[in-house]
Amino acid sequence: MQLPSLSMAASPVFVTAILGALSCSPAAAQGIDYSRLEIETTALGGGVYLLGWQGGDSLILVGDDGVLLVDTSVAAMGDKIKAAIAKVSDKPIKMIINTHAHADHFGANEALAKDGATIVAHAALRDRMAKGFTAFNQAIPPAPAGALPTVTFGDAMTLHFAGETIQLFHPPNAHTDSDTLVHFVRANVIHASGTIGGDGGYPFFDIGSGGSLAGTIVAEDKMLALSDANTRIVPDEGDPASTAMLKATRDMLVALRARVQKLIDEGKSEDEAVAAKPTKDFDAQFVHPGNFLTGDAMTRLAYQSLKTARPPAAP
């Protein structure tokens, strides 16, 4: 789920916009009735299926001996995910990959791994889960031992499961500081770990969780290098994006970085940068109804990221 971090320094206008987004987000809102959420299962080919619902996208890879699951959502969705998998395969979950340290991506780990599934994630994600952390102004307590990843990696890892090659890449400081891009080579599917916007909207980078504009561009460049015209790129939420959509997003972010950096170099304040409307020619394409990321909010994120974050190295 792509949500803003309230732990970053932000202007009152930005905070107001973010609070409005949180009020309608199933991953962050309090009192959401998860029993009413339905999972829609879509075959993407090569044994890979998208499990989509309001608030999240998981992937499964189905083999003769078991199932590989990407992201487990919040704890309350665990039974629904298990039931959705059972409609596709009667085999056990053998492996779980968590894409990043937002609680709606690992919340059902313990329940879905209890029969022996191996949990794989970037080392920074395990560290956050083991110690507890704060995201979206909410304290996430240390995870129980049964929910923690038991296999971690640094820059990259390759897995082989059900005849598929799964490449894992860590783009530093992208959506968060713990992202994993998951590339199903044969199926030609990539899980983007929140580094693209849902349904083609503006992408969100969680500065409070180590994310950055520069790192998001690096992540999108990496996915473009892995993609062809037929690749499906799965966001946190929404339908898979095309390579053309990914390229349009990357090009927009590169242009936005240059524009906001120019404003910073001219000595403009954050509010002055927003008033300059550097996203005005992008908003028609990337601002979607219900998405908290307006052009002004995107400008504030870019400004804050460029003022505080170091450019990451390529994965």
N, C-alpha and C positions, 0 to 999 in steps of 0.2 A: 504494500500500500504506500502511495506517495503522499506523505504528510509533512507539514512543517515542524521544525523544532522550535519550541518556545524558549529554549535555553540560550539561544543566540541573542546578542544585543540587537534590538530592533526598535524602529520608530513606533509611536502609538498607532499610526495608520496601518503599518504592517501587522502589528499584533492584533488589531481589530479584524483585519481580513483573515488572519490565521484562525482566530477563535471562531469565526463563522464557519470556516472549513471544518474545524474539529467537530462542530456541533452536528454535522451531517455525515461524518465518517464512521462506518461500522467498525473500523479497527480501533478508533480512539474514543468514540462516543461511549458514555456510560449508559447502561440499561438497554442496550440493543438486544432485540429478541432474535438470537441466532437460530432458534427453532423455525423461524419463518424464511430463512435464507435457503435457496435451492441451488444446487450445484449442477451446472450444465457441462456435460462431457462431450468433447469434440475430438474426433480422430484427426491427427495431423500427419499420419503416415509413418511407416517404419516401426510400428509398435508404440509410438508416442501419442499420448492423449493429453489434451488440455482440460483441466478441471477449473471451470470458471464460475464465479459468483460475485455478487455485489460486495466488493472489498478485496478481492484477491484472485490471483491466478496461480495454480499449481500445475505441475506436469507430472505424468507418470510414464515410465517405460515398462512395457509388459513383456516378460520372457517366459519360457517354458518352466523355469524353476522358481520364478519370483518376480517381484515388482520393485522398481526403483522409483522413489517419490522425490520431487523437488518442491520443498516448502510445505509445512504442515499447518499453517494458519494459527489462529488462536485456539486455546484449549477447547473452547466450546464448539469448535468446528471439527474436532477430531473424529467423532462418530460419523458425521456426514461424509467426511473424506473417505473413511473406511468403507462406508456403504457404497459410495460412488465407485471406488476401486473394485469392490465385490461384483458390481454389475459388468465389469470388463474382464476380470480375472478372479479365479478362486485361489490363486497362489498367494503366499505370504509376502509382506513387505520385507525385502532383504536389505535395502539401502535407502537412506534418506540424505538428501543434500539440502542444506540451508543456505540461502543466497545472501542474507545479510542480517545484522543485528537490529532488526525491528521486531517487536514481540509478535506481530501477526505473521511472521515467517517461521517461527520455531515454537509457538505456544503449545502445539499438540505433540511435540517431539516424544515426550515420555510415554504417552498413551500409544502412539503409533509405532514406537520402537521396542515396546515391552516384550515382544516375541522374538527378539534377537536381531533386529535390524541394526546395521552399522550406520552411524551418523557421521557425515562428512561436511566440513566447513572450513573457511579460512581461519587461521589461528587467532586473528583479532576478534572474530565472532565468539569463539569459545572463551576467550579471555573475558569478554564483556559478560557473557552468560554466567560464567563461574563467579565473577565478582559482584554482579549486579550493576545496573547503570540507570541513567535517566534519559528518556527520549520523549519528545512531545509533552514536556513538563510533567511526566509521570515517572515515578520511581519503579523500576523493574527489579524485583528482588533476585538474588542469586538463584539460578536454576537448580533443580534437584539433579543428583548424579545421573539418573536415568535419562535425562533430557540433553545432557552435554554431548557435543561431538566427540567421538572417540578416535577419529582420524582427521588431522588438520594438515594444511599445506601453506606455503608461503606465496610464491609467485604463480605457480602453475602445477597442474596434476592431470594425468590421463587415467581414466577408468575404462574397464572393459566389462560390459554387462549385456547379456542377452544378444550377443552378436553385434552390439553397437559400441562404437568408440565415443566416449564422453570426455571432452576436453574442458577442464576447469581453469579459468584465468582470473587473477585478482588485479583489477584496475585500482591503483592506490587513490584513496580520497576522491571517490566518485559520488555515487548516491550516499554512501557512508564510507567509513574507513575499513569496512569488513566485507565488501562486495565480492561475490563470485559470479562471473559470467559462465553459464553452462551451455556448452555447444554439443549438440547431438549431431555427429558428423554424417552418418548415413541418412538420418531423417531430415537433415538440413533445417534444424530448429535451434534457436538460441533463446535461453531465458536470460533476460537483460538485467535482472536484479534491481529494478527500479531506476535504471540509468536512461530510460526513455519514458516519455509521457504516455499515460493511458489513453488509448484511442486517438493518438496523434496530437495530444495537447503538449503544453510546455512541460519539460522534465523538471523534477524537483531534486535538489541536492540538499541534504540535511547537514548544514554547517555544524550544528550542535553535536552531531554524531560523526564528525570528521569528513563530511562530504565537501565537494567544491565544484565550481564551474569548470576549472581546468581539468580536473579529474574526470568529470562527466564527458568532456570532449575526448579525452584519451580513451575512455570506455567505448564511446561510439565509434571512434576510429578503429579500435580493435575489432568490434563487431562487423564493421564494414569490410575489414580485411578478411574476415571469415565467411562473408556472405556472397551469394550470387543473386540473380534476379528472382529466384524462387524461394529464397530463405524466408522463414517465418520468425519474427522476433517478438518474444512474449514479454509484455510489461508486467508491472505489479498488478495491474487491474485493466481489464478491457480486452478487446480483440487483438490478435497478433498484428504487428506492424509489418509492412513490406520493407525491402531494402531501400526502395525509393523514398519511403517516409523517413526511414532512419537517416538517409543522406540529407534530406531536407532539414531535419532537426539538427544534425551536426553542422550544416552550413549556417543555420540560423544562430547557433550557439557561438560559432567562431566569429560571426559578424557582430553579435551582441557583445562579446568579450572586447573586441576592438573598439566599439563605440563607447562602452562604459569606461574602459581604460583611458580613452582619450578625455572623457569628462573628468576622471580622477586626476589625470595629469594637468588639466586646466585648473585644478583646485576646487572643483565643484563639490558641494556637500551632497549627502545622499538625497535630500529632498530636492536639491537643484538638479541632480541627475535624473530623478523621476520626472520632474517638470519638463525636462528636455525631450521626453517621450522617445527614447532610443528604440523602442519595440513597435512603434506605430505602424510600420509596414509589415510586421509579423503577426499582429494580434488577430487579424481576420482569420488566419489559418490555425493559430495555436491556442487561442482562448476559446474554451468550450463551456457551454452552460453546465453549471454545477462544479466546475473545476475552480479551486481557490486561486490558482495561478493566473491572475490577470497580467497584463503587460507591466503595470506599475509594480506588482509584487515580484515579478521576474526581474525587473530592474533592480529592486532592492536586494534581492538575493545575489545578483551578479555583482553589485557594488560591494556588498559586505564580503563576499567571497574573495574578490580581487584585492580588497584592502587587508585581508587577514590571512589568506591561504597561500602556501608555497606551491608553485607548479609541481605536479607529480611526475615521476619518471614513467615512461611507457612500459606496460606489462610485457 
